[in-house]
Amino acid sequence: MKFKNLLLCTCVLLFVSCQKGYEQEYETFSEFDKRNARNKDWFPKIIFNDATNLKNISYLESLSAFGKFTFENSHVYDSIFATKTSIRIDLFKEKMLLNANSRPDWFINIDSAGIKDNEVIEDEKFYILKNNKSKTIYFVLSQ
C-alpha cells in the first residue's frame, strides 16, 4: 500500500512539474554551447556564435516550445533563410496558437508585427520567424 501511495505521489508531482514548462535562458552563445545535447534539442540547429539573449520554454506534455534569440550577423541568417523554403506567416501563427495558453509574454505578438519585416521557414520540427528589423529570431516547436 505504501508503494502505491508513493508511486501515485511521484506521478502527480511529475505531472504538475511538467505543466509549468522548463525554462532556459542564456546571455551568450558560449553559455548555451556548454549545455548538454538534450537541453539544446529544444532549440533549432541554426544558432551560431553571434547569438545572444537566448530564451526557451518547453513543455513535455505537448512536446512544444517557444523560444527566441537575437543576432548580429545578418548575412549568416539571411543565407540560412535563403536556402530553406519560405512558409506563410499564417502557418507560424497557426502553430503558435496550438499552444497559445503556454505562450510566454516575451514571445512575439504576430498580430502587431509587420509582415514586411518578417521571414518564416520550417526547419526540421521548428517553425522559425526572423524579424529583420529587431534582428531577433523566434521559434515554435510544434508536433
DSSP file (Angstrom, degrees, kcal/mol; ACC not computed):
  #  RESIDUE AA STRUCTURE BP1 BP2  ACC     N-H-->O    O-->H-N    N-H-->O    O-->H-N    TCO  KAPPA ALPHA  PHI   PSI    X-CA   Y-CA   Z-CA
    1    1 A M     >        0   0    0      0, 0.0     4,-2.1     0, 0.0     5,-0.2   0.000 360.0 360.0 360.0 -42.5    0.0    0.0    0.0
    2    2 A K  H  >  +     0   0    0      1,-0.2     4,-2.4     2,-0.2     5,-0.2   0.882 360.0  53.7 -62.6 -37.5    2.8    2.4    0.9
    3    3 A F  H  > S+     0   0    0      1,-0.2     4,-2.6     2,-0.2    -1,-0.2   0.908 107.9  49.7 -63.9 -41.8    4.5    1.7   -2.5
    4    4 A K  H  > S+     0   0    0      2,-0.2     4,-2.6     1,-0.2    -1,-0.2   0.907 111.7  48.4 -63.5 -42.2    1.2    2.6   -4.4
    5    5 A N  H  X S+     0   0    0     -4,-2.1     4,-2.5     2,-0.2    -2,-0.2   0.910 112.5  48.4 -64.0 -42.5    0.9    5.8   -2.5
    6    6 A L  H  X S+     0   0    0     -4,-2.4     4,-2.3     2,-0.2    -2,-0.2   0.913 112.4  48.6 -63.8 -42.9    4.5    6.7   -3.2
    7    7 A L  H  X S+     0   0    0     -4,-2.6     4,-2.4     2,-0.2    -2,-0.2   0.911 111.8  49.4 -63.4 -43.2    4.1    5.9   -6.9
    8    8 A L  H  X S+     0   0    0     -4,-2.6     4,-2.3     2,-0.2    -2,-0.2   0.917 111.5  48.5 -62.4 -45.0    0.9    8.0   -7.1
    9    9 A C  H  X S+     0   0    0     -4,-2.5     4,-2.4     2,-0.2    -2,-0.2   0.896 111.2  50.9 -62.9 -40.8    2.5   11.0   -5.4
   10   10 A T  H  X S+     0   0    0     -4,-2.3     4,-2.5     2,-0.2    -2,-0.2   0.922 110.5  48.7 -62.9 -44.9    5.5   10.7   -7.7
   11   11 A C  H  X S+     0   0    0     -4,-2.4     4,-2.4     1,-0.2    -2,-0.2   0.906 111.8  49.0 -62.6 -42.2    3.3   10.6  -10.8
   12   12 A V  H  X S+     0   0    0     -4,-2.3     4,-2.6     2,-0.2     5,-0.2   0.920 111.6  49.3 -64.1 -43.8    1.3   13.6   -9.6
   13   13 A L  H  X S+     0   0    0     -4,-2.4     4,-2.5     1,-0.2    -2,-0.2   0.908 111.9  48.4 -62.7 -42.5    4.5   15.6   -8.9
   14   14 A L  H  X S+     0   0    0     -4,-2.5     4,-2.0     2,-0.2    -1,-0.2   0.914 112.3  49.2 -63.2 -42.6    5.9   14.8  -12.3
   15   15 A F  H  X S+     0   0    0     -4,-2.4     4,-1.3     1,-0.2    -2,-0.2   0.927 113.9  45.1 -63.1 -45.8    2.6   15.8  -14.0
   16   16 A V  H  X S+     0   0    0     -4,-2.6     4,-0.9     1,-0.2    -2,-0.2   0.904 112.6  50.7 -66.1 -42.1    2.4   19.1  -12.1
   17   17 A S  H  X S+     0   0    0     -4,-2.5     4,-0.6     1,-0.2     3,-0.3   0.853 109.2  51.3 -67.7 -33.2    6.1   19.9  -12.7
   18   18 A C  H  < S+     0   0    0     -4,-2.0     3,-0.5     1,-0.2    42,-0.4   0.790 100.2  64.9 -72.5 -27.0    5.8   19.3  -16.5
   19   19 A Q  H  < S+     0   0    0     -4,-1.3    -1,-0.2     1,-0.2    -2,-0.2   0.843  97.1  55.5 -63.5 -34.3    2.8   21.6  -16.7
   20   20 A K  H  < S-     0   0    0     -4,-0.9    -1,-0.2    -3,-0.3    -2,-0.2   0.765 107.5-127.5 -73.6 -25.6    4.8   24.6  -15.8
   21   21 A G     <  -     0   0    0     -4,-0.6     2,-0.6    -3,-0.5    38,-0.2  -0.001  15.6 -90.0  93.2 156.6    7.4   24.2  -18.5
   22   22 A Y  E     -A   58   0A   0     36,-3.0    36,-2.1    -4,-0.1     2,-0.4  -0.926  41.9-154.9-107.9 115.8   11.1   24.0  -18.5
   23   23 A E  E     -A   57   0A   0     -2,-0.6     2,-0.4    34,-0.2    34,-0.2  -0.737  12.6-177.3 -97.9 138.2   12.7   27.4  -18.9
   24   24 A Q  E     +A   56   0A   0     32,-2.9    32,-2.1    -2,-0.4     2,-0.3  -0.992   3.0 176.6-129.9 140.4   16.2   28.0  -20.3
   25   25 A E  E     +A   55   0A   0     -2,-0.4     2,-0.4    30,-0.2    30,-0.2  -0.974   1.7 176.1-147.3 129.4   17.9   31.4  -20.6
   26   26 A Y  E     -A   54   0A   0     28,-2.7    28,-2.3    -2,-0.3    -2,-0.0  -0.999  22.1-156.0-136.1 133.8   21.4   32.2  -21.8
   27   27 A E  E    S+     0   0A   0     -2,-0.4    26,-2.0    26,-0.2     2,-0.3   0.868  80.6  22.9 -73.8 -37.9   23.1   35.6  -22.3
   28   28 A T  E  > S-A   52   0A   0     24,-0.2     4,-1.8    25,-0.1    24,-0.2  -0.830  77.2-113.5-129.9 163.7   25.6   34.4  -24.8
   29   29 A F  H  > S+     0   0    0     22,-0.9     4,-3.2    20,-0.3     5,-0.2   0.880 114.9  59.2 -61.9 -38.9   26.2   31.6  -27.3
   30   30 A S  H  > S+     0   0    0      2,-0.2     4,-1.0     1,-0.2    -1,-0.2   0.883 105.1  49.0 -62.9 -37.6   29.1   30.3  -25.3
   31   31 A E  H >4 S+     0   0    0      1,-0.2     3,-0.6     2,-0.2     4,-0.3   0.938 115.0  45.3 -62.3 -46.3   26.8   29.8  -22.2
   32   32 A F  H >< S+     0   0    0     -4,-1.8     3,-1.6     1,-0.2    -2,-0.2   0.899 107.6  57.8 -62.2 -42.2   24.3   28.0  -24.5
   33   33 A D  H 3< S+     0   0    0     -4,-3.2    -1,-0.2     1,-0.3    -2,-0.2   0.728  97.6  61.6 -65.3 -23.3   27.0   25.9  -26.1
   34   34 A K  T << S+     0   0    0     -4,-1.0    -1,-0.3    -3,-0.6    -2,-0.2   0.602  85.1 100.8 -78.5 -11.5   28.1   24.4  -22.8
   35   35 A R  S <  S-     0   0    0     -3,-1.6     2,-0.0    -4,-0.3    -3,-0.0  -0.264  82.4 -96.4 -73.6 161.1   24.7   22.8  -22.2
   36   36 A N     >  -     0   0    0      1,-0.1     4,-1.9     4,-0.0     3,-0.5  -0.312  34.4-106.1 -75.8 163.3   24.1   19.2  -22.9
   37   37 A A  H  > S+     0   0    0      1,-0.2     4,-1.4     2,-0.2    -1,-0.1   0.825 116.9  59.8 -60.4 -34.5   22.5   17.9  -26.1
   38   38 A R  H  4 S+     0   0    0      1,-0.2     4,-0.3     2,-0.2    -1,-0.2   0.906 107.5  45.3 -63.6 -41.3   19.2   17.2  -24.5
   39   39 A N  H >4 S+     0   0    0     -3,-0.5     3,-1.3     1,-0.2    -1,-0.2   0.894 111.3  53.5 -66.7 -39.3   18.8   20.9  -23.5
   40   40 A K  H >< S+     0   0    0     -4,-1.9     3,-2.2     1,-0.3    -1,-0.2   0.737  90.9  75.5 -69.0 -22.5   19.9   22.1  -26.9
   41   41 A D  T 3< S+     0   0    0     -4,-1.4    -1,-0.3     1,-0.3    -2,-0.2   0.686  85.0  64.8 -64.3 -16.4   17.3   19.9  -28.6
   42   42 A W  T <  S+     0   0    0     -3,-1.3    -1,-0.3    -4,-0.3    -2,-0.2   0.419  99.6  64.8 -84.5   2.3   14.6   22.4  -27.6
   43   43 A F  S <  S-     0   0    0     -3,-2.2    13,-0.0    13,-0.1    83,-0.0  -0.905  93.8-105.2-119.3 149.4   16.4   25.0  -29.8
   44   44 A P    >   -     0   0    0      0, 0.0     3,-0.7     0, 0.0    -2,-0.1  -0.325  29.0-117.4 -69.7 161.2   16.7   24.9  -33.6
   45   45 A K  T 3  S+     0   0    0      1,-0.2    -4,-0.0    78,-0.1    -5,-0.0   0.431  97.5  86.2 -79.3   0.7   20.1   24.0  -35.1
   46   46 A I  T 3   +     0   0    0     77,-0.1     2,-0.4     2,-0.0    -1,-0.2   0.319  57.5 119.9 -86.9   9.8   20.5   27.4  -36.8
   47   47 A I    <   -     0   0    0     -3,-0.7     2,-0.2     2,-0.1    24,-0.0  -0.631  41.9-173.9 -83.6 126.3   22.1   29.1  -33.8
   48   48 A F    >   -     0   0    0     -2,-0.4     3,-2.1     1,-0.0    -2,-0.0  -0.585  42.0 -86.1-114.9 178.0   25.6   30.5  -34.4
   49   49 A N  T 3  S+     0   0    0      1,-0.3   -20,-0.3    -2,-0.2   -19,-0.2   0.513 119.3  63.6 -68.5  -5.0   28.2   32.1  -32.2
   50   50 A D  T 3  S+     0   0    0    -21,-0.1    -1,-0.3    23,-0.1     2,-0.1   0.453  77.0 117.1 -93.4   0.2   26.8   35.6  -32.6
   51   51 A A    <   +     0   0    0     -3,-2.1   -22,-0.9    20,-0.1     2,-0.3  -0.428  39.2 173.6 -70.8 138.8   23.5   34.7  -30.8
   52   52 A T  E     +AB  28  70A   0     18,-2.2    18,-2.7   -24,-0.2   -24,-0.2  -0.895  51.9  31.4-136.6 167.8   22.7   36.4  -27.6
   53   53 A N  E    S-     0   0A   0    -26,-2.0     2,-0.4    -2,-0.3   -26,-0.2   0.906  72.8-173.6  50.0  52.3   19.8   36.6  -25.2
   54   54 A L  E     +A   26   0A   0    -28,-2.3   -28,-2.7    15,-0.2     2,-0.3  -0.637   6.1 175.7 -80.5 128.7   18.7   33.0  -25.9
   55   55 A K  E     +AB  25  68A   0     13,-2.7    13,-2.1    -2,-0.4     2,-0.3  -0.974   6.4 166.7-134.6 148.6   15.4   32.1  -24.2
   56   56 A N  E     -AB  24  67A   0    -32,-2.1   -32,-2.9    -2,-0.3     2,-0.4  -0.964  16.7-169.8-158.9 141.2   13.2   29.0  -24.4
   57   57 A I  E     -AB  23  66A   0      9,-2.5     9,-2.2    -2,-0.3     2,-0.3  -0.983  19.6-172.7-132.5 126.4   10.3   27.5  -22.5
   58   58 A S  E     -AB  22  65A   0    -36,-2.1   -36,-3.0    -2,-0.4     2,-0.5  -0.873  14.0-153.2-124.5 152.6    9.4   23.9  -23.3
   59   59 A Y  E  >> - B   0  64A   0      5,-3.1     5,-1.7    -2,-0.3     4,-0.6  -0.981   3.9-164.4-128.8 120.6    6.6   21.6  -22.4
   60   60 A L  T  45S+     0   0    0     -2,-0.5     3,-0.5   -42,-0.4    -1,-0.1   0.887  86.6  60.5 -70.6 -39.6    6.9   17.8  -22.3
   61   61 A E  T  45S+     0   0    0    -43,-0.3    -1,-0.2     1,-0.3   -42,-0.1   0.825 121.0  24.7 -64.1 -30.7    3.2   17.0  -22.2
   62   62 A S  T  45S-     0   0    0      2,-0.1    81,-0.5    -3,-0.1    -1,-0.3   0.381 100.7-127.8-109.9   2.2    2.5   18.7  -25.5
   63   63 A L  T  <5 +     0   0    0     -4,-0.6    80,-0.4    -3,-0.5     2,-0.3   0.942  66.2 131.1  45.4  54.9    6.0   18.4  -27.0
   64   64 A S  E   < -B   59   0A   0     -5,-1.7    -5,-3.1    78,-0.2     2,-0.3  -0.893  34.7-178.1-132.1 161.7    6.0   22.1  -27.7
   65   65 A A  E     -BC  58 141A   0     76,-1.6    76,-2.4    -2,-0.3     2,-0.4  -0.989  15.6-153.0-157.0 152.8    8.4   25.0  -27.1
   66   66 A F  E     +BC  57 140A   0     -9,-2.2    -9,-2.5    -2,-0.3     2,-0.3  -0.980  30.8 155.9-123.3 140.3    8.6   28.7  -27.6
   67   67 A G  E     -BC  56 139A   0     72,-2.1    72,-2.6    -2,-0.4     2,-0.3  -0.983  18.3-175.9-158.1 169.6   12.0   30.4  -28.0
   68   68 A K  E     +BC  55 138A   0    -13,-2.1   -13,-2.7    -2,-0.3     2,-0.3  -0.983   1.8 179.8-160.7 161.5   13.9   33.4  -29.2
   69   69 A F  E     - C   0 137A   0     68,-1.9    68,-3.2    -2,-0.3     2,-0.3  -0.960  22.5-127.2-159.4 158.2   17.4   34.8  -29.6
   70   70 A T  E     -BC  52 136A   0    -18,-2.7   -18,-2.2    -2,-0.3     2,-0.3  -0.705  24.6-165.4-104.5 161.4   19.0   37.9  -31.0
   71   71 A F        -     0   0    0     64,-2.1   -20,-0.1    -2,-0.3     3,-0.1  -0.948  22.9-160.1-144.0 161.5   21.8   38.0  -33.6
   72   72 A E  S    S+     0   0    0     -2,-0.3     2,-1.3     1,-0.1     3,-0.1   0.760  77.6  71.5-107.2 -43.6   24.4   40.4  -35.0
   73   73 A N    >>  +     0   0    0      1,-0.2     4,-1.2     2,-0.1     3,-0.6  -0.623  53.5 178.0 -86.9  91.3   25.5   38.8  -38.3
   74   74 A S  H 3> S+     0   0    0     -2,-1.3     4,-3.0     1,-0.2     5,-0.2   0.829  75.2  65.2 -60.7 -33.7   22.5   39.2  -40.6
   75   75 A H  H 3> S+     0   0    0      1,-0.2     4,-2.1     2,-0.2    -1,-0.2   0.873  98.9  52.4 -61.5 -38.1   24.4   37.6  -43.5
   76   76 A V  H <> S+     0   0    0     -3,-0.6     4,-1.6     2,-0.2    -1,-0.2   0.950 115.9  38.6 -62.2 -49.4   24.6   34.2  -41.8
   77   77 A Y  H  X S+     0   0    0     -4,-1.2     4,-2.5     1,-0.2    -2,-0.2   0.833 112.2  57.6 -75.0 -32.0   20.9   34.1  -41.1
   78   78 A D  H  X S+     0   0    0     -4,-3.0     4,-1.8     1,-0.2    -1,-0.2   0.918 108.1  48.0 -60.6 -42.0   20.0   35.6  -44.5
   79   79 A S  H  X S+     0   0    0     -4,-2.1     4,-1.3    -5,-0.2    -2,-0.2   0.871 110.8  50.8 -68.8 -36.1   21.9   32.7  -46.1
   80   80 A I  H  X S+     0   0    0     -4,-1.6     4,-0.8     1,-0.2     3,-0.5   0.944 112.6  45.8 -63.7 -47.3   20.1   30.1  -44.0
   81   81 A F  H  < S+     0   0    0     -4,-2.5     3,-0.3     1,-0.2    -2,-0.2   0.809 108.8  57.2 -67.5 -28.9   16.7   31.5  -44.8
   82   82 A A  H  < S+     0   0    0     -4,-1.8    -1,-0.2     1,-0.2    -2,-0.2   0.798 106.7  48.9 -71.0 -28.2   17.6   31.7  -48.5
   83   83 A T  H  < S+     0   0    0     -4,-1.3     2,-0.2    -3,-0.5    -1,-0.2   0.624 103.6  71.6 -88.0 -12.4   18.4   28.0  -48.6
   84   84 A K  S  < S-     0   0    0     -4,-0.8     2,-0.5    -3,-0.3    39,-0.1  -0.662  92.9-100.7-100.7 157.6   15.2   26.9  -46.9
   85   85 A T        -     0   0    0     37,-0.3    37,-0.8    -2,-0.2     2,-0.1  -0.652  39.9-126.7 -77.3 125.8   11.7   27.0  -48.3
   86   86 A S  B     -D  121   0A   0     -2,-0.5     2,-0.3    35,-0.2    35,-0.2  -0.409  24.4-160.2 -70.0 147.3    9.7   30.0  -47.1
   87   87 A I        -     0   0    0     33,-2.5    33,-0.4    -2,-0.1     2,-0.1  -0.878  28.2 -89.2-124.3 162.3    6.4   29.4  -45.5
   88   88 A R    >>  -     0   0    0     -2,-0.3     4,-1.2     1,-0.1     3,-0.9  -0.371  27.7-127.1 -68.8 145.8    3.5   31.8  -44.8
   89   89 A I  H 3> S+     0   0    0      1,-0.2     4,-2.5     2,-0.2     5,-0.2   0.783 108.8  67.7 -62.8 -26.3    3.4   33.7  -41.6
   90   90 A D  H 3> S+     0   0    0      1,-0.2     4,-2.5     2,-0.2    -1,-0.2   0.856  96.7  52.6 -62.3 -34.9   -0.1   32.4  -41.1
   91   91 A L  H <> S+     0   0    0     -3,-0.9     4,-2.3     2,-0.2    -1,-0.2   0.904 108.5  49.7 -68.5 -40.3    1.4   28.9  -40.7
   92   92 A F  H  X S+     0   0    0     -4,-1.2     4,-2.3     2,-0.2    -2,-0.2   0.937 112.4  48.3 -59.1 -46.6    3.7   30.2  -38.0
   93   93 A K  H  X S+     0   0    0     -4,-2.5     4,-2.6     1,-0.2    -2,-0.2   0.899 109.3  53.2 -62.0 -41.6    0.8   31.8  -36.3
   94   94 A E  H  X S+     0   0    0     -4,-2.5     4,-1.1     1,-0.2    -1,-0.2   0.919 110.7  46.1 -60.8 -44.6   -1.3   28.6  -36.5
   95   95 A K  H  X S+     0   0    0     -4,-2.3     4,-0.5     1,-0.2     3,-0.2   0.875 112.6  51.4 -66.3 -36.8    1.5   26.6  -34.9
   96   96 A M  H >< S+     0   0    0     -4,-2.3     3,-1.1     1,-0.2    -2,-0.2   0.904 107.7  52.4 -65.3 -41.1    1.9   29.3  -32.2
   97   97 A L  H >< S+     0   0    0     -4,-2.6     3,-1.5     1,-0.2    -1,-0.2   0.708  91.1  75.2 -72.2 -19.5   -1.9   29.3  -31.5
   98   98 A L  H 3< S+     0   0    0     -4,-1.1    -1,-0.2     1,-0.3    -2,-0.2   0.826 114.2  24.3 -58.6 -29.7   -1.9   25.5  -31.0
   99   99 A N  T X< S+     0   0    0     -3,-1.1     3,-1.9    -4,-0.5     4,-0.5  -0.204  81.2 141.1-126.7  40.6   -0.3   26.2  -27.6
  100  100 A A  G X   +     0   0    0     -3,-1.5     3,-1.0     1,-0.3    -1,-0.1   0.804  67.6  60.8 -57.6 -33.2   -1.4   29.7  -27.0
  101  101 A N  G 3  S+     0   0    0      1,-0.2    -1,-0.3    -4,-0.2    -4,-0.1   0.732 106.5  47.7 -67.9 -20.3   -2.0   29.2  -23.3
  102  102 A S  G <  S+     0   0    0     -3,-1.9    -1,-0.2     2,-0.1    -2,-0.2   0.467  81.2 122.7 -97.3  -4.0    1.7   28.4  -22.9
  103  103 A R    <   -     0   0    0     -3,-1.0     2,-0.1    -4,-0.5    -3,-0.0  -0.411  59.9-131.9 -64.9 122.8    3.0   31.4  -24.9
  104  104 A P    >   -     0   0    0      0, 0.0     3,-1.4     0, 0.0    -1,-0.1  -0.350  16.4-115.3 -75.3 159.0    5.3   33.4  -22.8
  105  105 A D  T 3  S+     0   0    0      1,-0.3    -2,-0.1    -2,-0.1     4,-0.0   0.789 112.9  59.6 -62.6 -29.8    5.0   37.2  -22.5
  106  106 A W  T 3  S+     0   0    0      2,-0.0    -1,-0.3   -38,-0.0     2,-0.1   0.535  83.9 103.7 -79.8  -5.9    8.4   37.8  -24.2
  107  107 A F  S <  S-     0   0    0     -3,-1.4   -39,-0.1     1,-0.1    31,-0.0  -0.454  85.1 -86.8 -79.3 152.1    7.3   36.0  -27.4
  108  108 A I        -     0   0    0     -2,-0.1     2,-0.9     1,-0.1    -1,-0.1  -0.191  29.2-132.8 -58.6 142.2    6.4   38.0  -30.5
  109  109 A N    >>  -     0   0    0      1,-0.2     4,-1.1    -3,-0.1     3,-0.9  -0.870  17.8-163.8 -95.0 103.9    2.9   39.2  -30.9
  110  110 A I  T 34 S+     0   0    0     -2,-0.9     3,-0.4     1,-0.3    -1,-0.2   0.846  83.3  60.2 -59.7 -37.0    2.2   38.2  -34.5
  111  111 A D  T 34 S+     0   0    0      1,-0.2    -1,-0.3    -3,-0.1    -3,-0.0   0.817 112.7  36.7 -65.0 -30.1   -0.8   40.5  -34.9
  112  112 A S  T <4 S+     0   0    0     -3,-0.9     2,-0.3     2,-0.1    -1,-0.2   0.541  96.3  98.4 -99.2  -7.3    1.2   43.6  -34.2
  113  113 A A  S  < S-     0   0    0     -4,-1.1     2,-0.3    -3,-0.4     5,-0.1  -0.640  80.3-116.6 -81.7 134.4    4.4   42.5  -36.0
  114  114 A G    >   -     0   0    0     -2,-0.3     3,-0.9     1,-0.1     4,-0.2  -0.528  13.3-143.7 -71.4 131.7    4.7   43.9  -39.5
  115  115 A I  G >  S+     0   0    0     -2,-0.3     3,-1.5     1,-0.2    -1,-0.1   0.850  96.5  62.6 -64.0 -34.8    4.7   41.2  -42.2
  116  116 A K  G 3  S+     0   0    0      1,-0.3    -1,-0.2     3,-0.0    -2,-0.0   0.754 101.8  51.1 -66.8 -23.0    7.2   43.0  -44.3
  117  117 A D  G <  S+     0   0    0     -3,-0.9    15,-2.8    15,-0.1    16,-0.5   0.435 102.3  77.2 -90.8   0.1    9.9   42.8  -41.6
  118  118 A N  E <   - E   0 131A   0     -3,-1.5     2,-0.4    -4,-0.2    13,-0.2  -0.882  51.2-173.0-121.0 143.7    9.5   39.0  -41.1
  119  119 A E  E     - E   0 130A   0     11,-1.8    11,-3.1    -2,-0.4     2,-0.4  -0.975  13.4-158.9-126.3 145.2   10.6   35.9  -42.9
  120  120 A V  E     + E   0 129A   0    -33,-0.4   -33,-2.5    -2,-0.4     2,-0.3  -0.983  14.3 167.8-131.0 136.1    9.4   32.4  -41.9
  121  121 A I  E     -DE  86 128A   0      7,-2.5     7,-3.0    -2,-0.4     2,-0.5  -0.906  29.3-129.2-133.9 165.3   10.8   29.0  -42.6
  122  122 A E  E     - E   0 127A   0    -37,-0.8     2,-0.4    -2,-0.3   -37,-0.3  -0.980  24.7-179.7-113.7 131.1   10.3   25.4  -41.3
  123  123 A D  E >   - E   0 126A   0      3,-2.5     3,-2.4    -2,-0.5     2,-0.3  -0.939  60.2 -52.9-135.9 111.7   13.4   23.6  -40.3
  124  124 A E  T 3  S-     0   0    0     -2,-0.4     0, 0.0     1,-0.3     0, 0.0  -0.453 124.1 -17.4  56.2-117.6   13.0   20.0  -39.0
  125  125 A K  T 3  S+     0   0    0     -2,-0.3    17,-1.2    -3,-0.1     2,-0.3   0.321 120.5  93.4 -98.8   7.2   10.4   20.3  -36.3
  126  126 A F  E <   -EF 123 141A   0     -3,-2.4    -3,-2.5    15,-0.2     2,-0.5  -0.787  59.8-151.1-107.2 144.8   10.7   24.0  -35.8
  127  127 A Y  E     -EF 122 140A   0     13,-2.6    13,-2.3    -2,-0.3     2,-0.5  -0.976  28.4-164.7-107.7 120.3    8.8   26.9  -37.3
  128  128 A I  E     -EF 121 139A   0     -7,-3.0    -7,-2.5    -2,-0.5     2,-0.5  -0.922  14.2-167.8-122.6 127.9   11.2   29.9  -37.3
  129  129 A L  E     -EF 120 138A   0      9,-3.2     9,-2.9    -2,-0.5     2,-0.6  -0.950   6.4-159.2-114.6 128.7   10.5   33.6  -37.8
  130  130 A K  E     -EF 119 137A   0    -11,-3.1   -11,-1.8    -2,-0.5     2,-0.8  -0.938   4.0-157.1-109.1 119.3   13.3   36.1  -38.4
  131  131 A N  E  >> -EF 118 136A   0      5,-3.2     5,-1.5    -2,-0.6     4,-1.1  -0.852   5.2-168.0 -94.5 107.9   12.4   39.7  -37.7
  132  132 A N  T  45S+     0   0    0    -15,-2.8    -1,-0.2    -2,-0.8   -14,-0.1   0.803  81.5  56.2 -67.9 -30.6   14.9   41.7  -39.8
  133  133 A K  T  45S+     0   0    0    -16,-0.5    -1,-0.2     1,-0.2   -15,-0.1   0.930 119.4  28.1 -69.0 -46.4   14.2   45.0  -38.0
  134  134 A S  T  45S-     0   0    0    -17,-0.2    -1,-0.2     2,-0.1    -2,-0.2   0.483 101.1-127.0 -94.2  -3.2   14.9   43.8  -34.5
  135  135 A K  T  <5 +     0   0    0     -4,-1.1   -64,-2.1     1,-0.2     2,-0.4   0.938  64.0 137.8  52.3  50.5   17.5   41.1  -35.5
  136  136 A T  E   < -CF  70 131A   0     -5,-1.5    -5,-3.2   -66,-0.2     2,-0.5  -0.975  44.3-153.1-127.0 138.8   15.5   38.6  -33.5
  137  137 A I  E     -CF  69 130A   0    -68,-3.2   -68,-1.9    -2,-0.4     2,-0.4  -0.955  11.3-169.2-111.7 130.0   14.6   35.0  -34.3
  138  138 A Y  E     -CF  68 129A   0     -9,-2.9    -9,-3.2    -2,-0.5     2,-0.4  -0.903   7.6-171.8-113.5 144.7   11.6   33.5  -32.8
  139  139 A F  E     -CF  67 128A   0    -72,-2.6   -72,-2.1    -2,-0.4     2,-0.4  -0.992  14.4-160.5-142.4 150.9   10.8   29.8  -33.0
  140  140 A V  E     -CF  66 127A   0    -13,-2.3   -13,-2.6    -2,-0.4     2,-0.6  -0.995   8.0-154.8-127.0 130.4    8.0   27.4  -32.2
  141  141 A L  E     +CF  65 126A   0    -76,-2.4   -76,-1.6    -2,-0.4     2,-0.4  -0.932  27.0 166.7-100.8 122.2    8.3   23.7  -31.8
  142  142 A S              0   0    0    -17,-1.2   -78,-0.2    -2,-0.6   -79,-0.1  -0.972 360.0 360.0-143.3 124.9    5.0   22.1  -32.5
  143  143 A Q              0   0    0    -81,-0.5   -79,-0.1   -80,-0.4    -1,-0.1   0.441 360.0 360.0 -88.5 360.0    4.3   18.4  -33.1
